[in-house]
Amino acid sequence: MEQAPPLLADSATRLGPEAAGAVLVTGSHGGLYAAYLAAKAGVRAAVFNDAGVGLDAAGIAGLAWLETLGIAAAAVDHRTARIGDAADMLARGRLSHANAPARACGLAPGQDCAAAAAALQAAAPASGTPPAVAEARRVIEGRHCRLVLVDSAALVRPEDAGQVVVTGSHGALFGGDPANALKAAARLAVFNDAGLGPEEVGASRLPALQGRGIAAVTVAAASARIGEAESSWRDGTISRTNALAAALGAREGMAAAALVAEVAGL
C-alpha cells in the first residue's frame, strides 16, 4: 500500500482535524507547547525544528514529553532548514534529535527529514488525551506603556498595539507576508532567534516589522528558553535588531531586560 505523505504545517498552532493519525512535519520549535498541540491534534508522529536547541534544551523539550505518551518525535537541525517552513524542512532538513519511539522506527541524527517522515509511518498511533500544557499571557503596567508577556505570538491581541510585546516565539516570518509578523502594531516586539538558521530566518520578522513601522529585536536561543516569554525578558541577550529598535537604544549583546525597562518604563 502506498504511504500517505506527511502533513506539512508551518506552525503547530494551525493544526486541524486532518492531523489526526498523520505524520506531522511542522516548522514549529520542538518545545513543550508545540508538542502538546501536536499530541492534542492526535498525530501519529511529529518532526519539529530544534530551534537551536537553546537554553535548557527548550527547543527540543517536547520530544521527551511526547515520549512519555508513547508518541514518536524528532527534530530537524536548525542549521539545515528554515524554522517556520515545513516544506523546506522536508526538502533539506536533517535530524539532530529523536526520542525513543522514533529511534525504534529507525530514526537517527543525520537522517534526512523526508526519509524520517516515511519511516515514522510505522509508528504506533497515539491513544488517549494528553495532559494539558498551558501557554501564559501576563501584563505588567509600566510608566510609559504596558509590558505584555506572551509565550506565543498567537496570544497577541489588538489591544497590545502601542505596548512592549515580549514573546517566546521564534522570529521567523511565516509565508513571506509581513502581516503575519505580529498581530498588533507594538511599540517594541521581542522574539527568540531560534539559532538564526539558514539565511538568518530566525530573525526574518525584523525587516518585515521595520517595514510596518514596528521596532523589533531577537534574543539569542542560547540565552533564553524558546516558548517562554518570561525567559526572553529576564534572561535574553539581544542578537539582532531592526533600525527602529536601534533608535530606541537596542544593540546586539545588550540584555533584553534593560531595553524593555527603558521602553516600557519599568
Short mmCIF file of the C-alpha atoms (twelve columns), coordinates in Angstrom:
data_MODEL
# 
_entry.id   MODEL 
# 
loop_
_atom_site.group_PDB 
_atom_site.id 
_atom_site.type_symbol 
_atom_site.label_atom_id 
_atom_site.label_alt_id 
_atom_site.label_comp_id 
_atom_site.label_asym_id 
_atom_site.label_seq_id 
_atom_site.Cartn_x 
_atom_site.Cartn_y 
_atom_site.Cartn_z 
_atom_site.pdbx_PDB_model_num 
ATOM 1   C CA . MET A 1   0.000  0.000  0.000  1 
ATOM 2   C CA . GLU A 2   1.316  3.449  -0.904 1 
ATOM 3   C CA . GLN A 3   2.254  5.559  2.099  1 
ATOM 4   C CA . ALA A 4   0.355  8.736  2.834  1 
ATOM 5   C CA . PRO A 5   2.529  11.840 2.528  1 
ATOM 6   C CA . PRO A 6   3.417  13.643 5.730  1 
ATOM 7   C CA . LEU A 7   1.208  16.523 6.823  1 
ATOM 8   C CA . LEU A 8   3.085  19.809 6.453  1 
ATOM 9   C CA . ALA A 9   2.260  22.665 8.834  1 
ATOM 10  C CA . ASP A 10  4.388  25.774 9.190  1 
ATOM 11  C CA . SER A 11  3.006  26.197 12.712 1 
ATOM 12  C CA . ALA A 12  1.592  23.676 15.166 1 
ATOM 13  C CA . THR A 13  -0.866 26.380 16.251 1 
ATOM 14  C CA . ARG A 14  -2.751 25.900 12.986 1 
ATOM 15  C CA . LEU A 15  -3.487 22.168 13.040 1 
ATOM 16  C CA . GLY A 16  -6.945 20.964 12.091 1 
ATOM 17  C CA . PRO A 17  -8.784 17.624 12.030 1 
ATOM 18  C CA . GLU A 18  -6.579 16.433 9.169  1 
ATOM 19  C CA . ALA A 19  -3.748 15.992 11.704 1 
ATOM 20  C CA . ALA A 20  -5.392 13.009 13.400 1 
ATOM 21  C CA . GLY A 21  -3.334 9.905  12.616 1 
ATOM 22  C CA . ALA A 22  -0.913 11.816 10.391 1 
ATOM 23  C CA . VAL A 23  2.857  12.026 10.452 1 
ATOM 24  C CA . LEU A 24  3.361  15.727 11.026 1 
ATOM 25  C CA . VAL A 25  6.289  17.809 9.804  1 
ATOM 26  C CA . THR A 26  5.950  21.229 11.387 1 
ATOM 27  C CA . GLY A 27  8.029  24.376 11.233 1 
ATOM 28  C CA . SER A 28  7.358  24.959 14.928 1 
ATOM 29  C CA . HIS A 29  10.094 24.593 17.520 1 
ATOM 30  C CA . GLY A 30  10.106 21.357 19.481 1 
ATOM 31  C CA . GLY A 31  9.168  22.940 22.807 1 
ATOM 32  C CA . LEU A 32  6.518  21.713 25.203 1 
ATOM 33  C CA . TYR A 33  3.540  23.666 23.902 1 
ATOM 34  C CA . ALA A 34  4.094  22.794 20.248 1 
ATOM 35  C CA . ALA A 35  4.432  19.149 21.286 1 
ATOM 36  C CA . TYR A 36  1.195  19.404 23.248 1 
ATOM 37  C CA . LEU A 37  -0.636 20.864 20.259 1 
ATOM 38  C CA . ALA A 38  0.607  18.004 18.077 1 
ATOM 39  C CA . ALA A 39  -0.487 15.413 20.645 1 
ATOM 40  C CA . LYS A 40  -3.838 17.124 21.165 1 
ATOM 41  C CA . ALA A 41  -4.429 17.004 17.407 1 
ATOM 42  C CA . GLY A 42  -3.885 13.242 17.510 1 
ATOM 43  C CA . VAL A 43  -0.816 12.959 15.285 1 
ATOM 44  C CA . ARG A 44  0.802  9.563  14.801 1 
ATOM 45  C CA . ALA A 45  4.279  11.098 14.985 1 
ATOM 46  C CA . ALA A 46  5.886  14.505 14.554 1 
ATOM 47  C CA . VAL A 47  9.034  16.208 13.346 1 
ATOM 48  C CA . PHE A 48  9.826  19.691 14.667 1 
ATOM 49  C CA . ASN A 49  12.656 22.210 14.210 1 
ATOM 50  C CA . ASP A 50  15.187 22.098 17.048 1 
ATOM 51  C CA . ALA A 51  15.297 25.931 17.149 1 
ATOM 52  C CA . GLY A 52  18.966 25.943 18.023 1 
ATOM 53  C CA . VAL A 53  18.166 23.652 20.998 1 
ATOM 54  C CA . GLY A 54  18.942 26.671 23.166 1 
ATOM 55  C CA . LEU A 55  18.884 27.389 26.879 1 
ATOM 56  C CA . ASP A 56  17.993 24.320 28.945 1 
ATOM 57  C CA . ALA A 57  17.374 22.470 25.639 1 
ATOM 58  C CA . ALA A 58  13.973 24.183 25.463 1 
ATOM 59  C CA . GLY A 59  13.894 23.818 21.677 1 
ATOM 60  C CA . ILE A 60  13.557 20.038 21.947 1 
ATOM 61  C CA . ALA A 61  11.848 19.696 25.343 1 
ATOM 62  C CA . GLY A 62  8.698  18.435 23.673 1 
ATOM 63  C CA . LEU A 63  10.399 15.281 22.399 1 
ATOM 64  C CA . ALA A 64  10.859 13.831 25.887 1 
ATOM 65  C CA . TRP A 65  7.327  14.902 26.833 1 
ATOM 66  C CA . LEU A 66  5.884  13.110 23.805 1 
ATOM 67  C CA . GLU A 67  7.968  10.056 24.657 1 
ATOM 68  C CA . THR A 68  6.078  9.757  27.951 1 
ATOM 69  C CA . LEU A 69  2.898  9.473  25.858 1 
ATOM 70  C CA . GLY A 70  4.451  6.885  23.538 1 
ATOM 71  C CA . ILE A 71  4.456  9.309  20.590 1 
ATOM 72  C CA . ALA A 72  7.411  9.194  18.212 1 
ATOM 73  C CA . ALA A 73  9.002  12.614 17.685 1 
ATOM 74  C CA . ALA A 74  12.165 14.052 16.224 1 
ATOM 75  C CA . ALA A 75  13.728 17.422 15.496 1 
ATOM 76  C CA . VAL A 76  15.488 18.781 12.450 1 
ATOM 77  C CA . ASP A 77  18.782 20.603 12.913 1 
ATOM 78  C CA . HIS A 78  18.018 24.335 12.666 1 
ATOM 79  C CA . ARG A 79  21.182 24.797 10.581 1 
ATOM 80  C CA . THR A 80  19.851 22.581 7.787  1 
ATOM 81  C CA . ALA A 81  16.362 24.019 7.173  1 
ATOM 82  C CA . ARG A 82  14.349 27.134 7.883  1 
ATOM 83  C CA . ILE A 83  12.245 27.184 11.048 1 
ATOM 84  C CA . GLY A 84  8.638  28.098 10.301 1 
ATOM 85  C CA . ASP A 85  8.871  26.442 6.852  1 
ATOM 86  C CA . ALA A 86  7.714  22.830 6.893  1 
ATOM 87  C CA . ALA A 87  8.301  22.327 3.155  1 
ATOM 88  C CA . ASP A 88  11.916 23.437 3.497  1 
ATOM 89  C CA . MET A 89  12.370 21.099 6.461  1 
ATOM 90  C CA . LEU A 90  11.051 18.170 4.422  1 
ATOM 91  C CA . ALA A 91  13.184 19.095 1.411  1 
ATOM 92  C CA . ARG A 92  16.564 19.641 3.045  1 
ATOM 93  C CA . GLY A 93  16.320 19.140 6.793  1 
ATOM 94  C CA . ARG A 94  18.471 16.635 8.647  1 
ATOM 95  C CA . LEU A 95  17.665 15.257 12.058 1 
ATOM 96  C CA . SER A 96  19.505 16.338 15.183 1 
ATOM 97  C CA . HIS A 97  17.433 14.525 17.825 1 
ATOM 98  C CA . ALA A 98  14.905 11.689 18.088 1 
ATOM 99  C CA . ASN A 99  13.050 10.269 21.082 1 
ATOM 100 C CA . ALA A 100 12.928 6.554  21.924 1 
ATOM 101 C CA . PRO A 101 9.737  5.716  19.968 1 
ATOM 102 C CA . ALA A 102 11.212 7.492  16.935 1 
ATOM 103 C CA . ARG A 103 14.517 5.652  17.298 1 
ATOM 104 C CA . ALA A 104 12.541 2.422  17.391 1 
ATOM 105 C CA . CYS A 105 11.271 3.360  13.914 1 
ATOM 106 C CA . GLY A 106 14.872 3.670  12.722 1 
ATOM 107 C CA . LEU A 107 15.375 7.417  13.103 1 
ATOM 108 C CA . ALA A 108 18.820 8.733  13.951 1 
ATOM 109 C CA . PRO A 109 20.718 12.047 13.911 1 
ATOM 110 C CA . GLY A 110 21.899 12.986 10.435 1 
ATOM 111 C CA . GLN A 111 18.989 11.279 8.668  1 
ATOM 112 C CA . ASP A 112 17.197 13.398 6.111  1 
ATOM 113 C CA . CYS A 113 13.737 14.596 7.085  1 
ATOM 114 C CA . ALA A 114 11.897 13.037 4.164  1 
ATOM 115 C CA . ALA A 115 13.280 9.576  4.973  1 
ATOM 116 C CA . ALA A 116 12.494 10.086 8.646  1 
ATOM 117 C CA . ALA A 117 8.896  11.083 7.875  1 
ATOM 118 C CA . ALA A 118 8.464  7.977  5.738  1 
ATOM 119 C CA . ALA A 119 9.865  5.752  8.497  1 
ATOM 120 C CA . LEU A 120 7.507  7.321  11.035 1 
ATOM 121 C CA . GLN A 121 4.519  5.879  9.172  1 
ATOM 122 C CA . ALA A 122 5.365  2.697  11.099 1 
ATOM 123 C CA . ALA A 123 4.948  4.443  14.457 1 
ATOM 124 C CA . ALA A 124 2.184  3.267  16.762 1 
ATOM 125 C CA . PRO A 125 -0.806 5.626  16.645 1 
ATOM 126 C CA . ALA A 126 -1.412 7.842  19.659 1 
ATOM 127 C CA . SER A 127 -4.103 6.932  22.148 1 
ATOM 128 C CA . GLY A 128 -5.763 8.797  24.965 1 
ATOM 129 C CA . THR A 129 -5.925 12.505 25.767 1 
ATOM 130 C CA . PRO A 130 -2.649 14.263 26.590 1 
ATOM 131 C CA . PRO A 131 -2.378 16.285 29.795 1 
ATOM 132 C CA . ALA A 132 -2.922 19.979 29.159 1 
ATOM 133 C CA . VAL A 133 0.045  22.305 28.743 1 
ATOM 134 C CA . ALA A 134 -0.943 25.958 29.024 1 
ATOM 135 C CA . GLU A 135 0.731  28.969 27.468 1 
ATOM 136 C CA . ALA A 136 0.997  32.110 29.551 1 
ATOM 137 C CA . ARG A 137 -0.059 35.706 28.958 1 
ATOM 138 C CA . ARG A 138 0.806  38.321 31.570 1 
ATOM 139 C CA . VAL A 139 0.542  42.114 31.508 1 
ATOM 140 C CA . ILE A 140 2.678  44.447 33.625 1 
ATOM 141 C CA . GLU A 141 1.980  48.163 33.864 1 
ATOM 142 C CA . GLY A 142 4.911  50.469 33.089 1 
ATOM 143 C CA . ARG A 143 5.254  54.231 33.298 1 
ATOM 144 C CA . HIS A 144 5.373  54.593 29.508 1 
ATOM 145 C CA . CYS A 145 3.271  51.630 28.377 1 
ATOM 146 C CA . ARG A 146 2.354  48.084 29.304 1 
ATOM 147 C CA . LEU A 147 4.692  45.114 29.084 1 
ATOM 148 C CA . VAL A 148 2.828  42.185 27.516 1 
ATOM 149 C CA . LEU A 149 4.426  38.771 28.054 1 
ATOM 150 C CA . VAL A 150 3.098  36.064 25.732 1 
ATOM 151 C CA . ASP A 151 4.642  32.633 25.387 1 
ATOM 152 C CA . SER A 152 3.372  32.541 21.801 1 
ATOM 153 C CA . ALA A 153 2.832  35.368 19.340 1 
ATOM 154 C CA . ALA A 154 -0.532 33.699 18.705 1 
ATOM 155 C CA . LEU A 155 -1.649 35.183 22.042 1 
ATOM 156 C CA . VAL A 156 -1.143 38.803 20.911 1 
ATOM 157 C CA . ARG A 157 -4.371 40.816 20.949 1 
ATOM 158 C CA . PRO A 158 -5.429 44.010 19.133 1 
ATOM 159 C CA . GLU A 159 -5.244 45.950 22.405 1 
ATOM 160 C CA . ASP A 160 -1.500 45.227 22.539 1 
ATOM 161 C CA . ALA A 161 -0.906 47.927 19.919 1 
ATOM 162 C CA . GLY A 162 1.471  50.554 21.272 1 
ATOM 163 C CA . GLN A 163 2.772  48.254 24.032 1 
ATOM 164 C CA . VAL A 164 6.021  46.353 24.527 1 
ATOM 165 C CA . VAL A 165 5.306  42.768 23.487 1 
ATOM 166 C CA . VAL A 166 7.775  40.091 24.569 1 
ATOM 167 C CA . THR A 167 7.130  36.664 23.080 1 
ATOM 168 C CA . GLY A 168 8.577  33.197 23.443 1 
ATOM 169 C CA . SER A 169 8.026  32.621 19.721 1 
ATOM 170 C CA . HIS A 170 10.727 32.303 17.112 1 
ATOM 171 C CA . GLY A 171 11.458 35.325 14.950 1 
ATOM 172 C CA . ALA A 172 10.857 33.676 11.569 1 
ATOM 173 C CA . LEU A 173 8.286  35.196 9.231  1 
ATOM 174 C CA . PHE A 174 5.511  32.875 8.047  1 
ATOM 175 C CA . GLY A 175 4.822  32.697 4.331  1 
ATOM 176 C CA . GLY A 176 6.725  35.863 3.480  1 
ATOM 177 C CA . ASP A 177 3.734  38.007 4.466  1 
ATOM 178 C CA . PRO A 178 4.603  40.973 6.758  1 
ATOM 179 C CA . ALA A 179 1.049  40.849 8.128  1 
ATOM 180 C CA . ASN A 180 1.972  37.526 9.764  1 
ATOM 181 C CA . ALA A 181 4.906  39.048 11.655 1 
ATOM 182 C CA . LEU A 182 2.771  40.335 14.546 1 
ATOM 183 C CA . LYS A 183 -0.973 40.797 15.033 1 
ATOM 184 C CA . ALA A 184 -0.702 44.251 16.628 1 
ATOM 185 C CA . ALA A 185 1.421  47.341 15.984 1 
ATOM 186 C CA . ALA A 186 3.542  47.081 19.128 1 
ATOM 187 C CA . ARG A 187 5.900  49.791 20.333 1 
ATOM 188 C CA . LEU A 188 8.581  47.093 20.598 1 
ATOM 189 C CA . ALA A 189 8.456  43.362 19.902 1 
ATOM 190 C CA . VAL A 190 10.860 40.701 21.157 1 
ATOM 191 C CA . PHE A 191 11.309 37.198 19.707 1 
ATOM 192 C CA . ASN A 192 13.699 34.252 20.111 1 
ATOM 193 C CA . ASP A 193 16.124 33.854 17.211 1 
ATOM 194 C CA . ALA A 194 15.884 30.022 17.263 1 
ATOM 195 C CA . GLY A 195 19.583 29.799 16.456 1 
ATOM 196 C CA . LEU A 196 19.037 32.032 13.391 1 
ATOM 197 C CA . GLY A 197 19.478 29.178 10.874 1 
ATOM 198 C CA . PRO A 198 19.747 29.405 7.077  1 
ATOM 199 C CA . GLU A 199 19.552 32.945 5.723  1 
ATOM 200 C CA . GLU A 200 19.113 34.052 9.354  1 
ATOM 201 C CA . VAL A 201 15.468 33.076 9.028  1 
ATOM 202 C CA . GLY A 202 15.118 33.165 12.811 1 
ATOM 203 C CA . ALA A 203 15.257 36.954 12.647 1 
ATOM 204 C CA . SER A 204 13.280 37.441 9.421  1 
ATOM 205 C CA . ARG A 205 10.318 39.071 11.168 1 
ATOM 206 C CA . LEU A 206 12.531 42.053 11.985 1 
ATOM 207 C CA . PRO A 207 12.765 43.616 8.500  1 
ATOM 208 C CA . ALA A 208 9.087  42.844 7.928  1 
ATOM 209 C CA . LEU A 209 8.196  44.698 11.122 1 
ATOM 210 C CA . GLN A 210 10.553 47.534 10.205 1 
ATOM 211 C CA . GLY A 211 8.500  47.975 7.056  1 
ATOM 212 C CA . ARG A 212 5.369  48.210 9.193  1 
ATOM 213 C CA . GLY A 213 6.929  50.805 11.496 1 
ATOM 214 C CA . ILE A 214 7.424  48.414 14.434 1 
ATOM 215 C CA . ALA A 215 10.642 48.190 16.440 1 
ATOM 216 C CA . ALA A 216 11.742 44.589 16.951 1 
ATOM 217 C CA . VAL A 217 14.630 42.502 18.245 1 
ATOM 218 C CA . THR A 218 15.508 38.863 18.705 1 
ATOM 219 C CA . VAL A 219 17.245 37.286 21.670 1 
ATOM 220 C CA . ALA A 220 19.770 34.501 21.240 1 
ATOM 221 C CA . ALA A 221 18.349 30.998 21.626 1 
ATOM 222 C CA . ALA A 222 21.311 30.104 23.830 1 
ATOM 223 C CA . SER A 223 20.380 32.894 26.244 1 
ATOM 224 C CA . ALA A 224 16.631 32.325 26.697 1 
ATOM 225 C CA . ARG A 225 14.218 29.392 26.667 1 
ATOM 226 C CA . ILE A 226 12.206 29.424 23.470 1 
ATOM 227 C CA . GLY A 227 8.476  29.265 24.167 1 
ATOM 228 C CA . GLU A 228 8.830  31.239 27.419 1 
ATOM 229 C CA . ALA A 229 8.262  34.988 27.276 1 
ATOM 230 C CA . GLU A 230 9.448  35.403 30.859 1 
ATOM 231 C CA . SER A 231 12.814 33.925 29.881 1 
ATOM 232 C CA . SER A 232 13.035 36.132 26.770 1 
ATOM 233 C CA . TRP A 233 12.529 39.140 29.026 1 
ATOM 234 C CA . ARG A 234 14.624 38.231 32.052 1 
ATOM 235 C CA . ASP A 235 17.358 36.057 30.520 1 
ATOM 236 C CA . GLY A 236 17.581 37.065 26.875 1 
ATOM 237 C CA . THR A 237 20.563 38.709 25.215 1 
ATOM 238 C CA . ILE A 238 19.761 40.665 22.062 1 
ATOM 239 C CA . SER A 239 21.162 39.004 18.943 1 
ATOM 240 C CA . ARG A 240 19.587 41.022 16.125 1 
ATOM 241 C CA . THR A 241 17.763 44.356 15.951 1 
ATOM 242 C CA . ASN A 242 15.970 46.348 13.286 1 
ATOM 243 C CA . ALA A 243 16.666 50.047 12.758 1 
ATOM 244 C CA . LEU A 244 13.619 51.225 14.686 1 
ATOM 245 C CA . ALA A 245 14.680 49.200 17.718 1 
ATOM 246 C CA . ALA A 246 18.214 50.522 17.404 1 
ATOM 247 C CA . ALA A 247 16.767 54.030 17.562 1 
ATOM 248 C CA . LEU A 248 15.229 53.034 20.902 1 
ATOM 249 C CA . GLY A 249 18.659 52.020 22.181 1 
ATOM 250 C CA . ALA A 250 18.760 48.329 21.253 1 
ATOM 251 C CA . ARG A 251 22.115 46.835 20.372 1 
ATOM 252 C CA . GLU A 252 23.456 43.321 19.908 1 
ATOM 253 C CA . GLY A 253 24.791 41.849 23.133 1 
ATOM 254 C CA . MET A 254 22.515 44.012 25.296 1 
ATOM 255 C CA . ALA A 255 20.276 42.429 27.923 1 
ATOM 256 C CA . ALA A 256 16.693 42.406 26.675 1 
ATOM 257 C CA . ALA A 257 15.557 43.313 30.184 1 
ATOM 258 C CA . ALA A 258 17.450 46.596 30.017 1 
ATOM 259 C CA . LEU A 259 15.841 47.580 26.715 1 
ATOM 260 C CA . VAL A 260 12.366 46.582 27.871 1 
ATOM 261 C CA . ALA A 261 12.775 48.539 31.106 1 
ATOM 262 C CA . GLU A 262 13.781 51.665 29.185 1 
ATOM 263 C CA . VAL A 263 10.996 51.473 26.591 1 
ATOM 264 C CA . ALA A 264 8.167  50.425 28.917 1 
ATOM 265 C CA . GLY A 265 9.332  52.494 31.893 1 
ATOM 266 C CA . LEU A 266 9.630  49.683 34.394 1 
# 
